[in-house]
């Protein structure tokens, strides 16, 4: 990795004085991985392979959706439709077209990987699944905003990753536009069936100009 690329990846980290918080996060991110993958294994272990099944993954960038889809069982038994796939170029319309075509050919199991933080985006797939007699589950990765951003930065720093850097406020804007977060149990029926929770790590004090954002976006669900 060139020095220019390295500096670009860390530009906002340095600007907002977050290096200490990032280092503390990286020291403890294995704790997050253990908690989250344990939930993944439980979810995957309960999947029924005798039904036509559709899984839609919802969550911010860097929330672990790709980790879920890389599971051996998922890769062997599900057709993956991902917004990260160069074939779809981040186009929801292309994903919907591929999704509908897959159901027409009676593809047994389908998994859709994307952000999907609005009720309407989730409801489209839920409705189409029901029309084609598929069982549908939405799994939401309820990652705290700052974890998402730190994961994006870490991927940017990884020479083997093709993850593009996303600005902190761009990630926050994605979350601000979401309408699936609710503390009311009945509201969950309108969006996601399963919520993957992340541990609340002590990452130290945040700079005053970012503290309010971080404090208000730790656990939005």
matplotlib code that plots the C-alpha trace (Angstrom):
import matplotlib.pyplot as plt

x = [0.0, 1.3, 1.9, -0.7, -3.4, -2.5, -2.8, -6.1, -7.6, -6.7, -7.4, -10.7, -9.3, -6.5, -8.8, -11.2, -8.5, -9.9, -6.6, -6.6, -10.2, -9.4, -6.5, -8.6, -11.2, -8.7, -7.3, -10.8, -12.6, -12.0, -14.6, -17.1, -16.2, -16.7, -20.1, -21.4, -20.2, -21.8, -25.1, -24.4, -23.8, -27.0, -29.0, -27.4, -27.9, -31.6, -32.0, -34.3, -33.0, -36.3, -38.1, -37.7, -36.0, -35.0, -32.7, -32.3, -29.3, -29.7, -27.1, -24.5, -21.3, -18.8, -21.5, -20.6, -22.9, -20.1, -18.9, -22.4, -22.5, -19.0, -20.2, -19.7, -23.3, -24.6, -22.2, -23.1, -26.9, -27.9, -27.7, -26.0, -27.2, -24.9, -24.9, -21.1, -20.9, -19.5, -22.2, -24.9, -22.8, -24.6, -27.9, -31.0, -32.9, -30.4, -30.7, -34.5, -34.3, -31.9, -34.1, -37.3, -35.5, -34.1, -37.6, -39.0, -36.4, -37.4, -34.0, -34.3, -32.6, -31.6, -29.6, -29.6, -26.8, -27.2, -27.8, -31.6, -32.3, -35.8, -39.1, -40.1, -36.8, -37.3, -41.1, -40.6, -38.6, -40.9, -44.0, -42.4, -41.2, -44.7, -46.2, -43.8, -44.3, -40.9, -40.2, -38.7, -36.4, -34.7, -31.6, -30.5, -26.9, -27.5, -23.9, -23.1, -22.2, -18.6, -17.9, -19.1, -16.9, -13.8, -14.4, -14.6, -11.3, -9.6, -10.7, -9.3, -6.0, -6.1, -4.1, -6.1, -9.5, -11.3, -13.5, -13.8, -13.3, -16.6, -16.6, -17.9, -20.7, -21.7, -22.1, -24.1, -26.3, -27.2, -28.3, -30.2, -32.3, -33.2, -36.7, -36.5, -35.2, -37.9, -38.1, -41.7, -41.8, -44.7, -42.9, -40.3, -42.8, -42.7, -39.0, -36.6, -37.3, -33.8, -31.5, -27.8, -26.5, -23.0, -21.3, -20.9, -17.1, -15.5, -13.4, -12.4, -13.5, -14.4, -13.4, -16.2, -17.2, -17.9, -19.1, -22.8, -22.9, -21.3, -23.4, -26.6, -25.8, -24.4, -27.4, -30.2, -32.5]
y = [0.0, 3.4, 6.1, 8.3, 5.6, 4.9, 8.6, 8.8, 5.9, 7.6, 11.2, 11.5, 9.4, 12.0, 14.9, 14.0, 12.7, 9.2, 7.2, 6.2, 5.0, 3.0, 1.4, 0.4, -0.9, -3.0, -4.4, -5.7, -6.4, -10.1, -9.9, -8.5, -11.2, -13.9, -12.6, -11.9, -15.2, -17.1, -15.6, -16.3, -20.0, -20.2, -18.6, -20.8, -23.9, -23.3, -22.9, -25.4, -26.9, -28.5, -25.2, -22.6, -19.9, -16.3, -14.4, -10.7, -9.1, -5.6, -3.4, -0.6, -1.1, -3.1, -4.8, -8.4, -9.2, -10.6, -12.7, -14.3, -15.0, -16.5, -19.3, -22.7, -23.8, -20.5, -20.7, -24.3, -23.9, -20.3, -18.2, -15.0, -11.7, -9.0, -5.2, -5.5, -7.9, -6.2, -7.9, -5.7, -2.5, -1.5, -1.3, -2.3, -2.6, -5.2, -7.1, -7.1, -8.4, -11.2, -12.0, -12.3, -14.4, -16.7, -17.4, -18.0, -20.8, -22.2, -21.6, -23.3, -20.8, -17.2, -14.7, -11.0, -8.9, -5.1, -2.2, -2.3, 0.1, 1.2, -0.7, -0.2, -1.8, -4.8, -5.1, -5.4, -8.7, -10.0, -9.5, -11.1, -14.0, -14.6, -14.3, -17.1, -19.3, -18.7, -18.5, -15.1, -13.9, -10.5, -10.5, -7.0, -6.4, -3.9, -2.6, 0.7, 3.4, 3.9, 0.1, 0.3, 3.2, 1.7, -1.5, 0.5, 2.2, -1.2, -2.6, 0.5, -0.2, -3.9, -4.3, -7.4, -5.6, -3.8, -1.9, 1.8, 4.4, 5.9, 9.2, 9.0, 11.4, 9.4, 6.3, 8.4, 9.8, 6.2, 5.5, 8.7, 7.8, 4.4, 3.9, 0.3, 1.1, 0.9, -0.1, -1.2, -5.1, -5.1, -2.8, -5.5, -7.4, -4.7, -5.1, -7.6, -11.0, -11.5, -8.9, -9.6, -7.6, -6.3, -6.0, -2.5, -2.0, 0.8, 2.5, 5.4, 9.0, 10.5, 14.0, 16.5, 17.3, 13.7, 12.5, 13.5, 11.6, 8.5, 8.6, 8.8, 6.0, 3.2, 1.0, 2.4, -0.6]
z = [0.0, -0.9, 1.7, -0.1, 0.1, 3.8, 4.6, 2.7, 4.7, 8.0, 7.0, 8.9, 11.8, 12.2, 11.5, 14.3, 16.7, 16.7, 16.4, 20.1, 19.8, 16.6, 18.2, 21.3, 19.0, 17.1, 20.3, 21.3, 18.0, 18.5, 21.3, 18.8, 16.3, 18.8, 20.0, 16.4, 14.8, 17.7, 16.8, 13.1, 13.9, 15.9, 13.0, 10.4, 12.5, 12.6, 8.9, 7.3, 4.0, 3.1, 2.3, -0.4, 1.7, 1.1, 3.5, 3.2, 5.1, 6.4, 7.9, 7.5, 5.6, 7.7, 9.8, 9.0, 6.2, 4.0, 6.9, 7.1, 3.4, 3.4, 5.7, 4.1, 4.5, 3.0, 0.1, -0.7, -0.3, -1.3, -4.4, -3.4, -4.8, -3.4, -4.1, -3.8, -6.7, -9.8, -11.8, -10.2, -9.7, -6.6, -8.4, -6.5, -9.8, -11.0, -7.8, -8.0, -11.6, -10.7, -7.7, -9.7, -12.4, -9.8, -8.3, -11.8, -12.3, -8.9, -7.3, -3.9, -1.6, -2.1, 0.1, -0.7, 0.7, 0.9, 3.2, 3.2, 6.1, 5.0, 5.5, 1.8, 0.5, 2.8, 2.1, -1.6, -1.2, 1.5, -0.7, -3.7, -1.7, -0.4, -3.9, -5.0, -1.9, -0.4, 3.3, 4.0, 6.8, 7.2, 9.3, 10.6, 11.7, 14.5, 14.4, 16.3, 13.9, 15.2, 14.8, 11.2, 10.5, 12.1, 10.1, 6.9, 7.8, 8.6, 5.2, 3.5, 5.2, 4.1, 0.8, 0.0, 0.3, -2.4, 0.1, -0.8, 1.9, 3.1, 5.1, 8.7, 7.9, 4.8, 7.1, 9.5, 6.7, 5.7, 9.3, 9.5, 6.5, 8.0, 9.3, 10.5, 14.0, 16.7, 20.4, 19.9, 19.6, 17.2, 14.8, 14.1, 12.1, 9.5, 8.8, 10.2, 11.8, 13.4, 14.9, 15.4, 18.4, 19.0, 22.4, 23.8, 24.2, 26.2, 23.5, 25.6, 25.5, 22.1, 20.9, 22.0, 18.4, 17.6, 21.1, 20.5, 17.2, 18.7, 21.9, 19.8, 17.4, 19.5, 19.6, 17.5, 17.7]

ax = plt.figure().add_subplot(projection="3d")
ax.plot(x, y, z, "-o")
ax.set_aspect("equal")
plt.show()
